[in-house]
Amino acid sequence: LGNVAGARAVFERWMQWEPDHNGWKAYVRMELRYDEVERARAIFEKYMECHPTVKAWVHYAKFEARAGNRGLARRCYERAVEELGEDGQTEELFIKFAEFEEHSKETERARTIFKYALDHIPKSQATELYRRFVTFEKQHGDREGIEDVIVSKRRFQYEEEVKRNPLSYDSWFDYARLEETHGDHDKVREVYERAIANMPPATEKRYWQRYIYLWINYALFEELEAEDPARTREVYRECLKQIPHKQFSFSKVWLMAAQFEIRQKQLTSARKILGLAIGTAPKNKIFKTYINIELQLGNVDRCRTLYEKYLEWNAANCQAWVQFAELEQSVAEEDRARGIFELAIAQPVLDMPEVLWKAYIDFEISCGERERTRQLYERLLERTRHVKVWMSYAQFEEQPMPIEEDEEESPEEAAARAAAAEQGDEAPEVRAIRTRGVYERAYRSLRETAADQKEERVMLLEAWRAFEMRAGSSAEALEAVTKKMPRRVKRKREIVTEDGSSAGMEEYYDYIFPEEDSNAPNLKILEAAYKWKRQKMEASED
């Protein structure tokens, strides 16, 4: 009808009822059909008052953009962010705002909008925003920009993970590693500080192991990447304060802190840390490392003091006793070393006494003390009659004592000295007699005290026979040993399970020594019966 004023009046009355978005858009379209841009803009202002939503503001901005007023369109988006507040922090608004700037060839503005949105919108609600940002960077950005987008996406993923579970230390590790590769030291420190604030809820070492590695990585970052010794020292100090040393400790942290001070050429500080470690939470690794440091510096007296502290703390540690004695031997203090060994074997409890005795015996052999070594073997046999001790004793008596080499003497002089050394008690025939005597004692001992250990007796006899062959003994001596060798027979025995029931029979090999034959006359009858049965079975098969 062409009655524009009447239509406008109807719309005005309708707008008083605050219709939905479609009503307002219909009113705007009517005004635009008659090129009433200012009226349309006024209607949009009322529309914003009636419906302060993202959807309304986006329509308003599009209206200004179609009208060619890009500055006013940009202002619409800015006003939407300002006036809507938290309600305006949505993917839709920022995506439309960024697309507007992208179409306007304002790529830096668009990039800033994307980054602002990613910093303020919850990560779970920004999936589409991430995708659009990546697409935008692929179109308009360089490689560094694309990498920034990917890093930002991963950063927000880690933020969500650590928010769900602050004690997920693996997530913190990944998050810190991500920031380290990005190169921003302040962000790396922020992540580490937030991570180490989440202490394990229980004072059990298994819960603390991953947590402590956060501190270690933090300290290594400060030392190697940030190259800040002061902060590194502070990280180690705070880490050691956090550990409940009365319940458990971590020697790795103590040692890394001390080694850091050594790298900084602060030897006094390193000694203080290791001394504090020994006083607070002594461990084998701490003692060994501290001793090794002092040994490399040539401080033998400090090493002695440390070994004394070490053995006061753990007197049953045979390795510590042996290493202490080896230290004294290395500085030609044989009497000190011998005294240490004597103290060691006198301890009521030892973790590996066989290692200690072997080291003591090897020490006396290296010193050329045959009589002392022989006495040691006799003392050891008072404690144990194990076949290996007897065999080692026999091998010791068989072998000549070692001769120290002199680099300055000629080959003729060395040969003459070696020949002179094999005189008297060191003559081969004398050593053979002593060795044979040890084997005879060993055989009697095993026969009388361990008659059921037949395999050990066989082992001893085989070693004895091998010795007689090496020594070129007479046929009578070799025959005497051979006569002591047992016969091996196959027998059967019942298999008994844990509940006491029978599980059948099994075959096994047994040894019958000559002295047992005379004590078991019925055994020969039994063997004859077995032999007759086998012959009968073979005849029936033929």
C-alpha positions in Angstrom: 0.0 0.0 0.0 3.0 2.2 0.3 2.0 3.3 3.8 5.5 3.3 5.3 4.6 5.5 8.2 1.7 3.1 9.1 4.0 0.1 8.9 6.5 1.8 11.1 3.8 2.6 13.7 2.8 -1.0 13.7 6.4 -2.1 14.2 6.9 0.4 17.0 3.8 -0.9 18.8 5.1 -4.5 18.3 8.5 -3.7 19.6 7.0 -2.5 22.9 6.1 -6.2 23.5 9.8 -7.1 23.1 9.5 -9.8 20.5 12.3 -12.3 19.7 15.2 -11.8 17.3 13.1 -12.4 14.2 10.7 -9.5 15.0 13.6 -7.0 15.4 15.3 -8.2 12.2 12.0 -7.8 10.3 11.8 -4.2 11.4 15.4 -3.5 10.4 14.8 -5.1 7.0 11.8 -2.9 6.4 13.8 0.2 7.1 16.6 -0.9 4.8 14.3 -1.5 1.9 13.7 2.3 2.0 17.4 3.1 2.6 16.7 4.3 6.1 20.2 3.4 7.4 20.1 5.7 10.4 16.7 4.5 11.4 17.9 0.9 11.1 20.9 1.8 13.3 18.6 3.3 15.9 16.5 0.1 15.8 19.6 -2.0 16.4 20.5 0.1 19.5 17.0 -0.6 20.9 17.5 -4.2 19.8 20.7 -4.4 21.9 18.9 -3.0 24.9 16.1 -5.6 24.6 18.3 -8.6 23.8 21.9 -8.1 25.0 23.2 -11.3 23.5 26.0 -12.4 21.3 23.6 -13.2 18.5 22.2 -9.7 18.5 25.6 -8.0 18.5 26.8 -10.2 15.7 23.7 -9.1 13.6 24.4 -5.5 14.4 28.1 -5.8 13.4 27.2 -7.6 10.1 24.7 -4.8 9.4 27.5 -2.2 9.7 29.9 -4.3 7.7 27.4 -4.6 4.8 26.9 -0.9 5.0 30.6 -0.5 4.4 31.2 1.0 7.9 34.0 -1.3 9.0 35.0 1.0 11.8 31.5 0.9 13.2 31.4 -2.8 12.7 34.6 -3.3 14.7 33.2 -1.0 17.4 30.1 -3.3 17.6 32.3 -6.3 18.3 34.3 -4.3 20.9 31.2 -3.1 22.6 29.9 -6.7 22.7 33.0 -7.8 24.5 32.9 -4.9 26.9 29.1 -4.8 27.7 28.4 -8.5 27.8 31.2 -9.3 30.2 31.5 -13.0 31.1 28.4 -13.7 29.0 30.3 -12.5 25.9 33.3 -14.9 26.5 32.1 -17.4 23.8 33.5 -19.0 20.8 30.9 -17.6 18.5 31.6 -14.0 19.3 35.4 -14.2 18.9 35.3 -16.4 15.8 32.9 -13.9 14.1 35.1 -11.0 15.3 38.3 -12.7 14.0 36.6 -13.6 10.7 35.5 -9.9 10.3 39.1 -8.8 10.7 40.4 -11.5 8.4 38.0 -10.4 5.7 39.1 -6.8 6.3 42.8 -7.9 5.6 43.7 -7.1 9.2 45.6 -10.4 9.9 47.4 -9.1 13.0 44.2 -7.9 14.5 42.6 -11.3 13.8 45.6 -13.1 15.3 45.4 -10.9 18.5 41.7 -11.7 18.8 42.3 -15.4 18.5 45.0 -15.3 21.1 43.0 -13.2 23.5 40.1 -15.6 23.1 42.2 -18.6 23.8 43.5 -17.0 27.0 40.1 -16.2 28.4 37.7 -19.0 27.2 37.6 -22.2 29.1 39.6 -24.9 27.3 36.8 -27.4 27.1 34.7 -24.7 25.3 37.4 -23.7 22.8 37.6 -26.7 20.5 36.3 -24.9 17.4 38.3 -21.8 18.2 41.5 -23.8 18.2 40.6 -25.4 14.9 39.8 -22.0 13.3 43.0 -20.5 14.7 45.2 -23.3 13.3 43.5 -22.9 9.9 44.0 -19.1 10.1 47.7 -19.5 10.9 48.2 -22.0 8.0 46.7 -19.4 5.6 48.3 -16.3 6.9 51.1 -17.2 9.4 54.6 -18.4 9.2 56.1 -21.6 10.7 56.7 -20.0 14.0 53.1 -18.8 14.2 51.8 -22.3 13.5 54.1 -23.8 16.1 52.8 -21.2 18.6 49.2 -22.3 17.9 50.1 -26.0 18.4 52.0 -25.2 21.6 49.0 -23.1 22.9 46.7 -26.0 22.2 48.9 -28.5 24.0 49.4 -26.0 26.9 45.6 -25.8 27.4 45.3 -29.6 27.3 47.9 -29.9 30.0 46.1 -27.2 32.0 42.9 -29.3 31.9 44.8 -32.4 33.0 46.5 -30.9 36.0 43.3 -29.1 37.0 41.5 -32.5 37.1 44.4 -34.2 39.0 47.0 -31.9 40.5 49.0 -35.0 41.7 49.4 -36.3 38.2 53.2 -35.7 38.1 53.6 -37.2 34.6 51.3 -34.4 33.3 53.4 -31.8 35.1 56.5 -33.4 33.5 55.1 -33.1 30.0 53.8 -29.6 30.7 57.2 -28.4 31.9 59.0 -30.1 29.0 56.6 -28.4 26.6 57.5 -25.0 28.1 61.2 -25.8 28.0 61.1 -26.5 24.3 59.3 -23.2 23.8 62.2 -21.4 25.5 60.3 -19.0 27.8 62.2 -19.4 31.2 59.5 -17.5 33.2 56.8 -19.8 32.0 58.9 -22.9 32.7 59.6 -21.6 36.3 55.9 -21.0 36.8 55.0 -24.5 35.7 57.7 -26.0 38.0 56.6 -23.9 40.9 53.0 -24.9 40.5 54.0 -28.5 40.2 56.2 -28.8 43.3 53.4 -27.1 45.3 51.4 -30.3 45.0 53.2 -32.5 47.6 52.2 -36.1 48.0 49.5 -36.7 50.5 51.2 -39.6 52.3 54.7 -39.9 53.8 55.6 -43.1 51.9 58.6 -43.2 49.6 56.8 -44.7 46.7 54.4 -41.7 46.5 57.4 -39.3 46.6 59.6 -40.8 43.9 58.0 -39.0 40.9 57.5 -35.9 42.9 61.2 -35.7 43.8 62.1 -35.9 40.1 60.1 -32.7 39.5 62.6 -31.0 41.9 65.5 -32.6 40.1 64.3 -31.5 36.7 63.7 -28.1 38.0 67.3 -27.8 39.4 68.8 -29.2 36.1 66.7 -26.6 34.1 68.0 -23.8 36.3 71.6 -25.0 36.0 71.8 -26.1 32.3 69.1 -24.0 30.5 68.7 -20.9 32.6 72.4 -21.0 33.7 71.4 -19.5 37.1 73.6 -21.0 39.8 71.9 -19.1 42.6 68.4 -20.3 41.7 69.8 -23.8 41.2 71.2 -23.8 44.7 68.0 -22.5 46.1 66.0 -25.3 44.4 68.2 -28.0 45.9 68.0 -26.3 49.3 64.2 -26.2 49.2 63.9 -29.7 47.9 66.0 -31.1 50.8 63.8 -29.2 53.3 60.7 -30.8 51.9 61.9 -34.4 52.2 60.8 -36.1 55.5 64.3 -37.5 56.3 63.1 -39.2 59.5 60.8 -41.5 57.4 62.9 -41.8 54.3 65.4 -39.9 52.2 66.7 -39.7 48.6 70.5 -40.0 48.3 70.3 -38.9 44.7 69.2 -35.4 45.7 72.0 -35.1 48.3 74.6 -36.2 45.8 73.3 -34.0 42.9 73.4 -31.0 45.2 77.0 -31.8 46.2 78.1 -32.4 42.6 76.5 -29.1 41.6 78.6 -27.3 44.2 81.7 -29.1 42.9 81.0 -28.0 39.4 80.7 -24.4 40.7 84.2 -25.0 42.4 82.6 -24.7 45.8 84.3 -27.7 47.5 83.6 -26.5 51.0 79.8 -26.2 50.2 79.9 -29.7 48.7 81.5 -31.1 51.9 78.9 -29.4 54.0 76.1 -30.9 52.0 77.6 -34.4 52.2 78.4 -34.1 55.9 74.8 -33.0 56.5 73.6 -35.9 54.5 75.6 -38.3 56.6 74.3 -36.8 59.8 70.7 -36.6 58.6 70.1 -39.6 56.4 73.2 -41.8 56.0 73.3 -44.2 53.1 75.9 -46.4 51.4 75.8 -44.4 48.2 76.5 -41.1 50.1 79.5 -42.6 51.9 80.9 -44.1 48.8 80.6 -41.0 46.8 82.0 -38.8 49.5 85.0 -41.1 50.0 85.6 -41.3 46.3 85.7 -37.5 46.0 88.2 -37.2 48.8 90.3 -40.0 47.4 90.5 -38.2 44.0 91.7 -35.1 45.9 94.3 -37.2 47.7 92.9 -36.6 51.2 93.7 -40.0 52.7 93.1 -38.8 56.3 89.6 -37.6 55.4 89.0 -40.9 53.7 90.0 -42.7 56.9 87.7 -40.6 59.0 84.8 -41.2 56.5 85.4 -45.0 56.6 85.3 -44.9 60.4 82.0 -43.1 60.3 80.8 -45.5 57.6 81.6 -48.5 59.7 80.2 -47.0 62.9 76.9 -46.7 61.0 77.0 -50.1 59.3 79.6 -52.5 60.8 78.2 -55.5 59.0 79.1 -54.1 55.5 81.9 -56.3 54.3 82.5 -54.3 51.2 83.2 -51.2 53.3 85.7 -53.1 55.4 87.5 -54.5 52.3 87.6 -51.1 50.6 89.0 -49.5 53.8 91.7 -52.1 54.0 92.5 -51.7 50.3 92.9 -48.0 50.9 95.5 -48.7 53.5 97.2 -51.2 51.3 97.4 -48.7 48.4 99.4 -46.3 50.6 101.7 -49.1 51.7 100.2 -49.3 55.2 100.1 -53.1 55.5 99.9 -53.2 59.3 96.9 -50.8 59.2 95.2 -53.0 56.5 95.8 -56.1 58.6 94.4 -54.5 61.7 91.3 -53.5 59.7 90.8 -57.0 58.5 91.2 -58.3 62.0 88.5 -55.9 63.3 86.3 -56.9 60.4 86.3 -60.7 61.0 85.7 -60.1 64.7 82.3 -58.5 64.0 79.4 -60.6 65.3 77.3 -59.9 62.2 78.5 -59.6 58.6 76.5 -59.4 55.4 79.0 -61.3 53.2 81.7 -62.9 55.3 83.0 -65.0 52.4 83.9 -61.8 50.6 85.7 -60.5 53.6 87.7 -63.7 54.3 88.7 -64.0 50.6 89.9 -60.4 50.5 91.9 -60.9 53.7 93.5 -64.1 52.3 94.3 -62.4 49.0 95.9 -59.6 50.9 98.2 -61.9 52.8 99.1 -63.7 49.6 99.9 -60.5 47.9 102.2 -59.6 50.8 104.0 -63.0 50.4 103.0 -64.1 53.9 102.5 -67.9 53.4 102.4 -68.7 57.1 100.0 -65.9 57.9 97.8 -67.1 55.1 97.9 -70.7 56.3 96.9 -69.5 59.8 94.0 -67.6 58.2 92.8 -70.7 56.5 93.0 -72.7 59.7 90.9 -70.0 61.5 88.4 -70.0 58.7 88.1 -73.8 58.9 87.2 -73.4 62.6 84.1 -71.5 61.5 83.1 -73.5 58.4 84.1 -76.8 56.9 82.7 -76.1 53.4 84.3 -78.0 50.6 85.2 -74.8 48.7 87.2 -73.6 51.6 89.2 -76.9 51.7 89.7 -76.7 47.9 90.9 -73.1 48.1 93.3 -74.0 50.9 94.7 -76.9 48.8 95.2 -74.7 45.8 97.0 -72.1 48.0 99.4 -74.8 49.2 100.0 -76.0 45.7 100.8 -72.6 44.1 104.1 -70.8 44.7 104.0 -67.4 46.4 104.0 -64.4 44.0 107.3 -62.7 43.4 107.4 -58.9 43.1 108.7 -57.8 39.7 111.6 -55.4 39.5 111.7 -53.4 36.3 115.4 -52.6 36.7 116.8 -56.1 37.0 117.8 -58.2 34.0 116.1 -61.4 32.9 119.0 -63.5 34.2 118.7 -61.8 37.6 114.9 -62.3 37.6 115.3 -66.0 36.7 117.9 -66.5 39.4 115.7 -64.8 42.0 112.7 -67.0 41.0 114.9 -70.2 41.3 116.0 -69.1 44.7 112.5 -68.5 45.8 111.6 -72.1 45.1 114.0 -73.4 47.8 113.2 -74.7 51.3 109.5 -74.5 52.1 108.7 -73.2 48.7 110.2 -76.2 46.9 107.7 -78.0 44.6 108.0 -81.3 46.5 107.3 -79.6 49.8 104.3 -77.8 48.4 103.0 -81.1 47.0 103.3 -82.8 50.4 101.4 -79.9 52.1 98.7 -79.9 49.4 98.2 -83.7 49.7 97.9 -83.3 53.5 95.2 -80.7 53.1 93.2 -83.0 50.7 93.5 -85.9 53.2 92.2 -83.7 56.0 89.4 -82.4 53.9 88.3 -85.9 52.8 88.3 -87.1 56.4 86.4 -84.1 57.6 83.7 -84.4 55.0 83.4 -88.1 55.5 83.0 -87.7 59.3 80.9 -84.5 59.5 79.0 -84.4 56.2 78.6 -87.9 55.1 75.3 -87.1 53.3 77.0 -84.4 51.1 78.2 -86.9 48.6 78.4 -84.5 45.6 80.8 -82.3 47.6 83.0 -85.3 48.4 83.1 -86.2 44.7 84.1 -82.7 43.8 86.9 -82.8 46.3 88.1 -86.2 45.1 88.1 -85.0 41.5 90.2 -82.0 42.4 92.5 -84.2 44.5 93.0 -86.6 41.5 93.7 -83.7 39.1 96.3 -82.4 41.5 98.1 -85.7 41.7 98.2 -85.8 37.9 99.6 -82.3 37.7 102.2 -83.0 40.3 103.4 -86.1 38.5 102.8 -88.2 41.6 103.6 -91.9 41.8 101.2 -94.5 40.6 100.5 -95.6 44.1 99.5 -92.1 45.2 97.2 -91.7 42.2 95.7 -95.2 42.8 95.0 -94.4 46.4 92.9 -91.4 45.3 91.2 -93.4 42.6 90.2 -96.1 45.1 88.3 -93.5 47.1 86.2 -92.5 44.1 82.5 -93.7 44.4 80.3 -95.6 42.0 77.3 -93.8 40.5 74.0 -95.7 40.5 70.5 -94.9 39.4 67.8 -95.2 42.0 64.1 -94.4 42.5 62.3 -92.4 45.2 58.8 -91.4 45.9 57.6 -87.9 45.0 55.7 -86.4 48.0 53.6 -83.3 47.4 53.1 -80.4 49.8 49.9 -82.0 51.3 51.8 -85.3 51.9 50.2 -87.3 49.2 52.3 -89.4 46.7 52.8 -88.1 43.2 54.6 -91.1 41.7 58.3 -92.1 41.5 61.3 -90.3 40.1 64.8 -91.5 39.2 67.9 -90.0 40.6 71.6 -90.7 40.7 73.4 -91.6 43.9 77.0 -92.1 44.8 78.2 -95.2 46.7 81.6 -94.9 48.3 83.9 -97.9 48.9 83.4 -97.7 52.7 79.6 -97.9 52.1 79.9 -101.2 50.2 81.2 -103.0 53.3 78.4 -101.6 55.4 75.7 -102.7 52.9 76.2 -106.3 51.9 72.6 -106.6 50.8 73.2 -104.0 48.1 75.2 -106.4 46.0 72.4 -108.9 46.1 70.0 -106.2 45.0 72.2 -105.2 42.1 72.5 -108.8 41.0 68.7 -109.1 41.0 68.4 -106.0 38.8 71.1 -107.4 36.5 69.3 -110.7 36.2 66.0 -108.9 35.5 67.5 -106.8 32.7 69.1 -109.9 31.1 65.7 -111.7 31.2 63.9 -108.8 29.6 66.5 -108.6 26.8 66.2 -112.4 26.2 62.4 -112.1 26.0 62.7 -109.3 23.4 65.0 -111.4 21.3 
